[in-house]
Each structure stands twice: as C-alpha cells, then as structure tokens.
Amino acid sequence: MPLGPDTPLSSKLAVLIGRKLRADGKTLSTRDIATCTAEPPGGKPAMTHQVVNDLLNGVKANPTVSQLIGLARALGSPVAYLLPSYNGLTSLSVYEDYPDAREALRLIHDLGDGGAAELLEAARAIRLRHGRSDLTVPEVPEPLLPFPQPPRPGRRRRLSFTEAAERAVSDPEGT
C-alpha cells in the first residue's frame, strides 16, 4: 500500500498494525499496543489504551516523543516512520537495522547526485547477482517476529456463579 507524502499518523499506524497479529492470530487491541509501549523489562507504558485509540482514530495527531518511541517499540517500526512526511518504511528499517547501510550513505554524502546514482547502480547490480529484481522490494516489509503478548496483570478474573460452584464442588477444602 503506497502512502503519499502527507499520510496522517493514523494511517501509518494502521499499516503497522496490519503487519502484526497476536500470537493467537487475533488483531491487536489498543490495550495490547499500549501495554507493549513500555520500556522493557517491566517499565511503565508510554501511553494508555485511550491515547492509542485516539491516535488510531485521528482524534490525536501530535503524540509526545516518548509516545512515538513507545509506539515504534510496540509495533516494530523505526521511530522516523511515525514522523510527518516520511513514508519509506523499508528504507528506514534498513537504515536502522544495518550499520553498514548507514556507513555507505555517510561515504557518499559529499559526492552529490553522482555518488547517489553510483550507489543505486551498485545496489541494483548486487540484487541481480543474488537473483532478485529491484521491483520485488516491498514498500512495507513483513515483520520478522510475532507481536509479543502483553504481560497479564497479577489479579485473577472473577469467576461466574457457575464456575465458582464447579470449583467449590471439585475442591471442598477451598484451597
């Protein structure tokens, strides 16, 4: 799904959520996302599920830096993708994940258009040597890992009357 230069944050979040499913195959809830915005291990979430909901619905469009970092962490995305005016998720992922790619860009910085054109030509030649075309590079890469299950709170859910009665029958000591 190509995104235009003025793609709103809510649309970018929809793309990222579309790439992820919970381990049980279900769509992520706003609570799942909010819980996973926490900095591991066991940190406080960067936002509530209501803020996530407001961002997804476009009600809120200007999250704080800590909220952007948390969303990027939760959805497996470079933070820069969530900023206005940049939509190259694949190129940002390469830039963030591969230090050699950053070094290659640094080395051609002062070479201008000619250096960029040569780097592009070399990258296409490398893809051809590996049996791949430049047309097969996805605009939105598939996630490498499934969405982490949020930690469950320590409290147990209340039993229904029937469940409580069944438990009482099966455990007369009440332990």
Beta strands, then each sheet from edge to edge (+ up, - down):
end
